[in-house]
Amino acid sequence: MRQIMRKLILLVLLLTFALTGRSQLEVGIFGGGSYYMGDLNPNIPFLQTSAAYGLLARYNISSRWAAKLNLYQGSLNGDDDRSGFLPERNLSFKNDITELGLNFEFHFLPYFNGSMKSYVTPYIFSGVALLYHNPQLDNKDLKDYGTEGQNNTSELTKLSGEDVTRDNYSNFVLSIPFGIGVKYSFSQRIAASLEWGMRKTFFDYLDDVSTTYYLEANLDPADSEYENQEYSDPNRNHDPWMQRGNSSTTDWYSFAGITLTYYIDLRNKNRCSDFEDN
């Protein structure tokens, strides 16, 4: 995880330095919260929100458009008992995530850093993001246990009577961010924004839950699959192939919070500026 983080931070820094050859650059920090919606929490926004933070670089293309590169880190949490959706299932998880995103922002009003009259605007944004995730329980990686029979061809085939294989999922996921916000320029150099954004994934294992159970309940502790069973179903009250999650829907996650940015104007000081009249 640390190696991945270092690579992502290096990429952000390299792209930031590349943008400094242009003019309208902001660099800054993000602080807020992150949460998840999926099989363990299908319909309650902001449930079990955790602290989130990050870095960003924004290039102001015009008074109406900006491009933002962000590196955010947060945590997703789910618990059947907390959501009240299926408390008898008794599943829970924690997933520490890192997102590298590129978003384009559209300002509803003309906006300039340091302007005396165009210093505030609501905006919308959307783009693409790469997410690193790793669902855990009791500090153990749930992916390693194959809680729905991933990569356990022999057990799946024995119980189903058919040649069945479930491949394990990836720790890297693409998502589509979109959201709303408002920007305010406090001074010629300092600006802030308040934003909330959802992330649409095409993936159903942020919570390690998607399809069916695959083992019999109440295995003997000496059975090699006993620990897998413990993480697949803590209550041990299911039948093989009983539904565990909803594979027809995918998982969502969100970042919401405040950014503080410092504006860097690298244009030729002798050139006429569009900002001088605002």
C-alpha positions in Angstrom: 0.0 0.0 0.0 2.8 2.4 0.9 4.6 1.7 -2.4 1.3 2.4 -4.3 0.8 5.6 -2.4 4.3 6.8 -3.1 3.8 6.2 -6.8 0.5 8.0 -6.9 2.0 11.0 -5.0 4.9 11.1 -7.4 2.5 11.1 -10.4 0.5 14.0 -8.9 3.7 16.0 -8.3 5.0 15.3 -11.8 1.7 16.4 -13.4 1.6 19.5 -11.1 5.1 20.5 -12.2 4.0 20.0 -15.8 1.1 22.3 -15.3 3.3 25.0 -13.8 4.5 25.7 -17.3 1.1 27.2 -17.9 -0.5 30.1 -16.0 -3.7 29.6 -14.1 -2.6 27.0 -11.5 -3.9 26.4 -8.0 -2.4 23.9 -5.6 -4.0 23.0 -2.3 -5.3 20.5 0.3 -8.6 18.8 0.9 -10.3 17.8 4.2 -13.6 16.2 4.8 -15.3 12.8 4.9 -15.9 9.6 2.8 -18.6 7.1 2.9 -20.0 4.1 1.0 -23.3 2.8 -0.4 -23.8 -0.8 -1.5 -25.0 -4.2 -0.3 -24.5 -3.3 3.4 -26.0 0.2 3.1 -28.2 0.6 0.0 -29.9 3.9 0.7 -28.5 6.0 3.6 -26.1 8.8 2.5 -23.4 9.8 4.9 -23.9 6.7 7.1 -20.6 5.8 8.9 -18.7 8.7 7.3 -15.0 8.6 8.0 -12.3 11.3 7.9 -10.8 11.9 4.5 -7.9 14.2 3.2 -5.8 14.8 0.2 -3.9 17.0 -2.3 -5.1 18.7 -5.5 -3.9 20.8 -8.4 -6.4 22.9 -10.4 -5.8 24.5 -13.8 -8.2 27.3 -14.6 -8.9 27.0 -18.3 -11.2 30.0 -18.5 -13.7 31.9 -16.3 -16.1 29.0 -16.8 -14.0 25.9 -16.9 -11.3 24.3 -14.7 -9.5 21.0 -14.6 -8.7 19.4 -11.3 -6.2 16.6 -10.5 -6.7 15.1 -7.0 -5.2 12.5 -4.8 -7.7 11.7 -2.0 -7.5 9.2 0.8 -10.4 8.0 3.0 -12.1 5.0 4.5 -15.4 3.2 3.6 -17.3 1.4 6.4 -20.3 -0.8 6.3 -22.2 -2.7 9.0 -25.6 -4.6 8.6 -26.5 -3.8 12.2 -25.8 0.0 11.7 -27.7 0.3 8.5 -30.6 -1.9 9.7 -30.9 -3.4 6.1 -30.2 -7.0 6.9 -29.1 -7.2 10.5 -29.5 -11.0 10.6 -26.8 -11.3 8.0 -24.4 -9.7 10.4 -21.7 -8.7 7.9 -19.4 -5.7 8.3 -16.2 -4.3 6.7 -13.7 -1.5 6.6 -12.0 -0.4 3.3 -9.1 2.1 3.3 -9.2 3.8 -0.2 -6.9 6.0 -2.3 -8.3 7.8 -5.3 -6.4 9.5 -8.2 -8.9 11.6 -10.1 -9.2 14.0 -13.0 -12.3 16.2 -13.1 -13.5 19.0 -15.2 -15.5 21.8 -13.4 -18.1 24.0 -15.0 -18.8 27.4 -13.2 -22.3 28.7 -13.4 -20.9 32.2 -13.0 -17.7 33.8 -14.3 -15.0 33.2 -11.8 -11.5 34.6 -11.3 -9.1 34.2 -8.5 -8.5 37.6 -6.8 -11.4 39.3 -8.7 -13.3 42.1 -7.0 -16.7 41.1 -8.6 -16.4 37.5 -10.0 -15.1 35.9 -6.8 -17.8 33.3 -6.1 -19.7 30.7 -8.1 -21.5 27.4 -7.8 -20.2 24.7 -10.0 -20.7 21.1 -11.1 -18.0 18.6 -12.0 -17.4 15.2 -13.5 -14.5 13.1 -14.7 -12.7 9.8 -14.2 -10.9 8.3 -11.3 -8.7 5.3 -10.4 -9.4 3.8 -7.0 -7.2 1.5 -4.9 -9.2 -0.4 -2.3 -8.8 -3.4 0.1 -11.8 -4.5 2.2 -10.9 -5.8 5.6 -12.3 -7.2 8.8 -10.3 -7.6 12.0 -7.3 -6.2 10.1 -7.4 -9.2 7.7 -7.8 -8.8 4.0 -11.2 -10.3 3.1 -10.1 -10.9 -0.5 -7.7 -13.6 0.7 -10.5 -15.6 2.2 -12.6 -15.9 -1.0 -15.7 -15.4 1.0 -17.9 -16.2 -2.0 -15.7 -19.0 -3.3 -13.4 -16.9 -5.5 -10.6 -19.1 -7.0 -12.0 -22.1 -5.1 -12.9 -24.2 -8.1 -13.0 -27.6 -6.3 -15.5 -26.5 -3.6 -17.7 -24.7 -6.0 -17.7 -27.6 -8.4 -18.3 -30.2 -5.7 -21.3 -28.3 -4.2 -22.9 -27.3 -7.5 -22.3 -30.4 -9.5 -21.0 -28.1 -12.3 -17.7 -26.8 -13.4 -17.9 -23.4 -11.7 -15.1 -20.8 -11.1 -15.4 -17.3 -9.5 -12.3 -15.2 -10.2 -11.1 -13.0 -7.4 -11.6 -9.2 -7.8 -9.0 -6.5 -8.4 -7.8 -4.0 -5.9 -7.9 -1.3 -8.6 -11.2 0.0 -9.8 -12.3 2.8 -12.3 -15.0 5.1 -11.2 -17.0 8.1 -12.6 -17.0 11.0 -10.2 -19.7 13.7 -10.4 -21.0 16.3 -8.0 -21.6 19.9 -7.0 -19.8 22.7 -5.1 -19.3 26.3 -4.5 -16.0 28.3 -4.8 -15.0 31.5 -3.1 -11.9 33.6 -3.7 -10.8 35.2 -0.4 -7.9 37.2 -1.9 -5.7 37.3 -4.9 -4.0 34.1 -3.9 -6.2 32.2 -1.5 -9.5 30.4 -2.4 -11.7 27.8 -0.9 -14.4 25.5 -2.2 -17.1 23.3 -0.5 -18.0 20.3 -2.6 -19.8 16.9 -2.5 -19.3 14.2 -5.1 -20.5 10.7 -5.6 -18.4 8.1 -7.4 -20.2 5.6 -9.7 -18.3 2.3 -10.0 -18.9 -0.7 -12.2 -17.8 -3.0 -9.4 -19.6 -4.8 -6.6 -16.9 -5.8 -4.1 -15.9 -2.6 -2.3 -17.7 -4.4 0.6 -16.6 -7.9 -0.3 -20.2 -8.8 -0.9 -21.9 -9.5 -4.2 -23.4 -12.9 -5.0 -24.0 -16.1 -2.9 -22.6 -18.2 -0.1 -20.9 -21.4 -1.3 -20.1 -23.5 1.8 -22.4 -25.3 4.2 -22.9 -23.6 7.5 -21.6 -25.0 10.8 -18.4 -26.6 9.4 -16.1 -28.5 11.7 -13.3 -26.3 13.1 -10.9 -28.8 11.7 -12.1 -28.2 8.2 -9.7 -26.2 6.0 -12.6 -23.9 5.0 -13.7 -23.1 8.6 -12.0 -19.7 8.7 -13.3 -18.8 5.3 -16.8 -19.7 6.6 -16.3 -17.4 9.6 -15.7 -14.4 7.4 -18.3 -15.4 4.8 -21.1 -15.8 7.4 -20.4 -15.0 11.1 -23.8 -16.4 12.1 -23.3 -19.7 10.2 -27.0 -19.9 9.4 -27.1 -20.2 5.6 -27.4 -23.0 3.0 -25.0 -23.4 0.1 -25.8 -21.0 -2.8 -28.1 -18.9 -0.5 -28.1 -15.3 -1.6 -25.5 -13.2 0.2 -25.5 -9.9 -1.8 -27.2 -8.3 -4.8 -25.0 -8.7 -7.9 -27.4 -6.7 -10.0 -26.3 -3.4 -8.4 -22.8 -2.0 -8.0 -21.2 -0.1 -5.2 -20.8 3.7 -4.8 -18.5 5.8 -2.7 -18.3 9.5 -1.9 -16.0 12.3 -0.9 -17.3 15.5 0.6 -15.5 18.4 2.2 -13.5 21.7 1.9 -10.5 22.5 -0.3 -8.1 25.4 0.4 -5.9 26.4 -2.5 -3.1 28.8 -3.3 -3.1 30.5 -6.6 0.1 30.6 -8.7 0.1 33.1 -11.6 3.1 32.3 -13.9 2.1 34.4 -16.8 4.4 37.0 -18.3 4.0 40.1 -16.0 4.3 42.4 -19.0 1.4 40.8 -20.8 -2.1 42.2 -20.6 -4.2 40.2 -18.1 -7.9 39.4 -18.3 -7.9 39.6 -14.5 -7.0 43.3 -14.2 -10.5 44.5 -15.0 -12.2 42.1 -12.6 
